[in-house]
Amino acid sequence: MGKKITSKSEDYSQWYNDLVLKAGLAEHSAVRGCMVIKPYGFAIWENMKAELDRMFKETGHSNAYFPLFIPKSFLSKEAAHVEGFAKECAVITHYRLKKDPDGDGVIVDPEAKLEEELIVRPTSETIIWNSYRNWIQSYRDLPLLINQWANVVRWEMRTRLFLRTAEFLWQEGHTAHATKEEAMEESLKMIHVYADFAENFMAMPVVIGEKTESERFAGAEITYTIEALMQDGKALQSGTSHYLGHNFAKAFDVKFTDENGKEEYVYSTSWGVSTRLVGGLIMTHSDDNGLVLPPRLAPIHVVIVPIFKNDEQKSAIDEYADGIVKELKDNGIKVKYDDDDNKRPGFKFAEYEMMGVPIRLAIGPRDLENSNVEVARRDTYEKKIESRENLAQKLNLLLEEIQDNLFNKAKKYREDHTTSVSSIDEFKEVLEKKGGFIEAFWDGSNESEEAIKTQTKADIRCIPLKSDNAEGKCLISGKSTNLKVLFAKAY
């Protein structure tokens, strides 16, 4: 596999970049700030997408698709929304190129200027609500529960593969409801769907909470979030769900006639997760030898590596392995048999370790004699000899054990790196020496929130939904409050 990746303890940021490149997940593209997601990285995203799509449909949502381009005037209709995204928008002004009269290349045709500029979608609320105006007439049309899988563009200047790129893949849910209560229920339901996915598929423990006013989505009245803690002690916002009230309905004049014949504005929500989750998956579990993947999202569950000295041994092992491959596939295990003669077993071991394949089986001549296989776990590096009998059943149990172990390990890390403090000096000391989540009381004011951010470079990640309702004093103002919040430095 060539040069090893940088260790986490030496340079966490470089470790992450090395791992993404070395494991074949993604690479930088010729377009500044954009990435190429390579097949193995895209396979992980496809697994995420499949599970999330199933969960959305089980909660009553349907998929649709809306245009990539948004008329500039649409973004002007909701003031907070346009202000929130204005600095990140890519703008299309012309629709044609022509040959450069002074050279061999092409130039923008000045005669092909658009009457109205188009925005490459940073998010789709405006273009979707323009359509909803035609779709919604009566209470019988509600609730309208739509999800879109798409790409978006937010013109980021400082980028990092998966975590922050100018273009990224995501899903965005957009729903319309007859009552505030239904819309609030929807926004809470979807943040819990995200938490369920993060914990039960990504094996990534999260805190569900509400964003402060200054951190809300542009145009939202309430923003809910799931916050995860990475192995360098920084937080990662991993999914958000927004209660939008009447904001977009009023901006696009979306009304319905209720059961009594009265015309009302609809209530709305939006919610989304993105390929940022792949970055979160990497940083939650991986180590200095490469990627570590939870089995429920791994493109390959089990890789089988034959070890032989001659063609006769290889032929016998191939036949033995064929039976194992069939059994594993028949029992829902995604298996790869690597019989590539051009790579030595040691190279293959390192390669699949880098790729994070949860289980590796090695089969040599002695294993054939004894009807055994060597089983190696990626998460703990444990190896043992296992009999061939009921192998699929044993490996399925082991995959579940690995899934649980990864979650429990990540949860313990979060617990060990969550610290309660009662003074700003203690806050600064914990942040510098330990990092992680810091629990502290906050008086709810923008002034105190900004003061802490200015002094420490940490911000309020969320107001956790689960709270003990205890009272304390704000770190900055000293005022009594029952708002205990989570602070952290974040990606």
Stockholm file with secondary structure:
# STOCKHOLM 1.0

chainA/1-491         MGKKITSKSEDYSQWYNDLVLKAGLAEHSAVRGCMVIKPYGFAIWENMKAELDRMFKETGHSNAYFPLFIPKSFLSKEAAHVEGFAKECAVITHYRLKKDPDGDGVIVDPEAKLEEELIVRPTSETIIWNSYRNWIQSYRDLPLLINQWANVVRWEMRTRLFLRTAEFLWQEGHTAHATKEEAMEESLKMIHVYADFAENFMAMPVVIGEKTESERFAGAEITYTIEALMQDGKALQSGTSHYLGHNFAKAFDVKFTDENGKEEYVYSTSWGVSTRLVGGLIMTHSDDNGLVLPPRLAPIHVVIVPIFKNDEQKSAIDEYADGIVKELKDNGIKVKYDDDDNKRPGFKFAEYEMMGVPIRLAIGPRDLENSNVEVARRDTYEKKIESRENLAQKLNLLLEEIQDNLFNKAKKYREDHTTSVSSIDEFKEVLEKKGGFIEAFWDGSNESEEAIKTQTKADIRCIPLKSDNAEGKCLISGKSTNLKVLFAKAY
#=GR chainA/1-491 SS CCSCCCCTTTCHHHHHHHHHHHTTSEEECSSTTCEEECHHHHHHHHHHHHHHHHHHHHTTCEECCCCSEEEHHHHTTSHHHHHHHGGGCEEEEECCEEECTTSSSEEECGGGEEEEEEEECSCCHHHHHHHHHHHCCBGGGCSEEEEEEEEEECCCSSCBTTTBCSEEEEEEEEEEESSHHHHHHHHHHHHHHHHHHHHHTSCCCCEEEECCGGGSCTTCSEEEEEEEECTTSCEEEEEEEEEEETHHHHHTTCEEECTTSCEEECEEEEEEEETHHHHHHHHHHCBTTBCCCCGGGCSCSEEEEECCSSHHHHHHHHHHHHHHHHHHHHTTCCEEECCCTTSCHHHHHHHHHHHTCSEEEEECHHHHHHTEEEEEETTTCCEEEEESTTHHHHHHHHHHHHHHHHHHHHHHHHHHTEEECSSHHHHHHHHHHTCSEEEEECCSCHHHHHHHHHHHSCEEEEEESSCCCCCEECTTTCCEECCEEEEECBC
#=GC SS_cons         CCSCCCCTTTCHHHHHHHHHHHTTSEEECSSTTCEEECHHHHHHHHHHHHHHHHHHHHTTCEECCCCSEEEHHHHTTSHHHHHHHGGGCEEEEECCEEECTTSSSEEECGGGEEEEEEEECSCCHHHHHHHHHHHCCBGGGCSEEEEEEEEEECCCSSCBTTTBCSEEEEEEEEEEESSHHHHHHHHHHHHHHHHHHHHHTSCCCCEEEECCGGGSCTTCSEEEEEEEECTTSCEEEEEEEEEEETHHHHHTTCEEECTTSCEEECEEEEEEEETHHHHHHHHHHCBTTBCCCCGGGCSCSEEEEECCSSHHHHHHHHHHHHHHHHHHHHTTCCEEECCCTTSCHHHHHHHHHHHTCSEEEEECHHHHHHTEEEEEETTTCCEEEEESTTHHHHHHHHHHHHHHHHHHHHHHHHHHTEEECSSHHHHHHHHHHTCSEEEEECCSCHHHHHHHHHHHSCEEEEEESSCCCCCEECTTTCCEECCEEEEECBC
//
